[in-house]
């Protein structure tokens, strides 16, 4: 009844027929239940409904890190890492940062697997680096001191290097031989 009154008020007050129709449509569209089973569904009959009252599984869209980031996962521990995949990004690394919060870091991605060496010039935060082979297995973990211009070479060929706050790997029991899985962010998601 309220719907009809609103419709007639809208047409009498000079707002026109269109406002009245839109009001009616808005009211009607708000009356549906998105989870209701349509009446044409055989499962909605009382005999079938009483047999199958299992909840529907919810659809969850797959999630990915943002473009330019990766999740580096070691069992229950995950690092949200910025990805340094170009020569310029790898050269700058984590330089000029005042901190590297827990659970974050930088993943260096190279085109090939070979011995690598990093230094800490202009890097104000002490870091750990984990060198990884092409299968994401850690081949070396090294603690690096802030502002040190000596190099920290890997003891084996590596295609990836993950830098995190110094002590993070030890605190999480992650050492040489640990296997990571990596989910890279995808452009356009």
C-alpha positions as CSV (number, residue, x, y, z in Angstrom):
1,X,0.0,0.0,0.0
2,X,2.9,2.4,0.9
3,X,4.4,1.8,-2.6
4,X,1.1,2.8,-4.3
5,X,0.9,6.0,-2.2
6,X,4.4,7.0,-3.0
7,X,3.7,6.4,-6.7
8,X,0.7,8.6,-6.7
9,X,2.3,11.4,-4.6
10,X,5.2,11.5,-7.1
11,X,2.8,11.9,-10.1
12,X,0.6,14.5,-8.2
13,X,3.6,16.6,-7.1
14,X,4.7,17.1,-10.6
15,X,7.8,14.9,-10.4
16,X,6.3,12.9,-13.3
17,X,5.5,9.4,-14.1
18,X,9.1,8.3,-14.4
19,X,10.0,9.1,-10.8
20,X,7.0,7.0,-9.7
21,X,8.0,4.1,-11.9
22,X,11.6,4.3,-10.6
23,X,10.3,4.3,-7.0
24,X,8.2,1.3,-7.7
25,X,11.0,-0.6,-9.4
26,X,13.5,0.2,-6.6
27,X,11.0,-1.0,-4.0
28,X,10.4,-4.2,-5.9
29,X,14.1,-4.9,-6.5
30,X,14.8,-4.6,-2.8
31,X,12.4,-7.4,-2.0
32,X,14.4,-10.3,-3.5
33,X,16.8,-12.6,-1.6
34,X,20.0,-13.2,-3.5
35,X,20.4,-16.6,-1.9
36,X,16.9,-17.8,-2.4
37,X,16.4,-20.9,-4.6
38,X,14.2,-20.0,-7.7
39,X,10.9,-21.7,-7.7
40,X,11.7,-23.4,-11.0
41,X,14.4,-25.3,-9.3
42,X,13.3,-28.9,-8.5
43,X,15.2,-28.8,-5.2
44,X,12.7,-26.1,-4.0
45,X,9.9,-28.7,-3.7
46,X,9.2,-29.7,-0.1
47,X,10.1,-33.4,-0.8
48,X,13.5,-32.6,-2.3
49,X,14.3,-29.6,0.0
50,X,13.9,-31.8,3.1
51,X,16.5,-34.3,1.7
52,X,19.1,-31.9,0.6
53,X,19.7,-29.0,3.0
54,X,23.4,-28.8,2.7
55,X,24.8,-25.2,2.5
56,X,26.1,-24.1,-0.9
57,X,29.9,-23.6,-0.9
58,X,30.8,-19.9,-1.2
59,X,32.8,-19.0,-4.3
60,X,36.1,-17.3,-3.3
61,X,37.9,-15.4,-6.0
62,X,41.6,-16.3,-6.2
63,X,43.7,-13.6,-4.7
64,X,47.1,-12.5,-5.8
65,X,49.6,-10.0,-4.6
66,X,49.5,-6.6,-6.3
67,X,51.5,-6.1,-9.4
68,X,55.2,-5.6,-8.5
69,X,54.9,-7.7,-5.4
70,X,55.2,-11.4,-4.6
71,X,54.3,-13.7,-1.7
72,X,57.2,-15.8,-0.7
73,X,55.8,-18.6,1.4
74,X,57.8,-20.9,3.7
75,X,55.1,-23.2,5.2
76,X,53.1,-21.1,7.7
77,X,55.4,-18.0,7.2
78,X,54.9,-15.5,4.3
79,X,57.0,-12.6,3.2
80,X,55.2,-9.9,1.2
81,X,58.1,-8.9,-1.0
82,X,58.6,-6.1,-3.5
83,X,59.9,-7.6,-6.7
84,X,63.2,-6.3,-8.2
85,X,63.3,-7.8,-11.7
86,X,65.1,-5.2,-13.8
87,X,68.7,-4.2,-13.5
88,X,67.8,-0.8,-12.2
89,X,65.4,-2.2,-9.5
90,X,68.1,-4.8,-8.4
91,X,70.8,-2.1,-8.3
92,X,68.7,0.1,-5.9
93,X,67.3,-2.8,-3.8
94,X,66.4,-1.7,-0.3
95,X,68.7,1.3,-0.3
96,X,67.7,4.5,1.5
97,X,65.0,2.7,3.6
98,X,64.7,3.5,7.3
99,X,63.1,0.2,8.1
100,X,61.9,-3.1,6.7
101,X,58.8,-4.2,8.7
102,X,58.4,-7.8,9.8
103,X,56.9,-10.0,7.1
104,X,58.1,-7.7,4.3
105,X,61.2,-7.6,2.1
106,X,62.5,-7.6,-1.5
107,X,62.7,-10.5,-3.9
108,X,65.5,-10.1,-6.5
109,X,64.7,-12.0,-9.7
110,X,67.5,-12.8,-12.2
111,X,67.4,-14.3,-15.7
112,X,69.8,-17.1,-14.9
113,X,71.3,-19.1,-12.0
114,X,74.9,-18.3,-11.1
115,X,76.9,-17.2,-8.0
116,X,75.6,-13.9,-6.7
117,X,77.0,-11.2,-4.5
118,X,75.2,-8.3,-2.7
119,X,76.5,-5.4,-0.7
120,X,74.9,-2.9,1.7
121,X,76.0,0.5,0.4
122,X,73.4,3.1,1.3
123,X,71.3,0.5,3.0
124,X,70.4,1.7,6.5
125,X,68.8,-1.5,7.9
126,X,70.7,-4.7,8.7
127,X,69.3,-7.5,6.5
128,X,69.3,-11.2,6.0
129,X,69.6,-12.5,2.5
130,X,68.5,-15.9,1.4
131,X,69.9,-17.0,-2.0
132,X,67.5,-19.4,-3.8
133,X,68.0,-21.8,-6.8
134,X,65.5,-21.9,-9.7
135,X,63.2,-24.3,-7.7
136,X,63.0,-21.7,-4.9
137,X,65.1,-23.8,-2.5
138,X,67.4,-21.8,-0.2
139,X,71.1,-22.4,-1.0
140,X,72.5,-19.8,1.4
141,X,71.4,-17.5,4.2
142,X,73.7,-14.6,5.2
143,X,73.3,-11.8,7.7
144,X,74.4,-8.4,6.2
145,X,75.3,-5.3,8.2
146,X,73.9,-1.9,7.4
147,X,76.1,0.4,5.3
148,X,78.8,-2.3,4.7
149,X,80.4,-2.0,1.3
150,X,82.0,-5.5,1.5
151,X,80.2,-8.1,-0.7
152,X,78.2,-11.0,0.6
153,X,78.6,-13.8,-2.0
154,X,76.4,-16.8,-2.3
155,X,78.0,-20.2,-1.7
156,X,76.1,-21.8,-4.6
157,X,74.4,-20.6,-7.8
158,X,71.2,-18.6,-7.3
159,X,68.4,-17.3,-9.5
160,X,66.6,-15.5,-6.7
161,X,67.5,-13.6,-3.5
162,X,65.2,-12.6,-0.7
163,X,66.1,-9.8,1.7
164,X,64.3,-9.4,5.0
165,X,65.0,-7.8,8.3
166,X,68.1,-9.3,9.9
167,X,67.2,-12.2,12.2
168,X,63.8,-13.0,10.5
169,X,64.9,-16.3,9.0
170,X,66.4,-17.6,12.2
171,X,63.3,-16.5,14.2
172,X,61.1,-18.5,11.9
173,X,63.4,-21.6,11.7
174,X,64.1,-21.1,8.0
175,X,67.6,-22.2,6.9
176,X,69.5,-23.6,4.0
177,X,67.5,-26.3,2.3
178,X,64.1,-24.7,3.1
179,X,61.7,-24.8,0.2
180,X,59.7,-21.7,-0.7
181,X,56.7,-21.3,-3.0
182,X,56.3,-17.9,-4.7
183,X,53.1,-16.3,-5.9
184,X,53.9,-13.3,-8.2
185,X,51.5,-10.4,-8.5
186,X,49.9,-10.2,-11.9
187,X,49.4,-7.0,-14.0
188,X,45.8,-6.0,-14.6
189,X,44.2,-7.8,-11.6
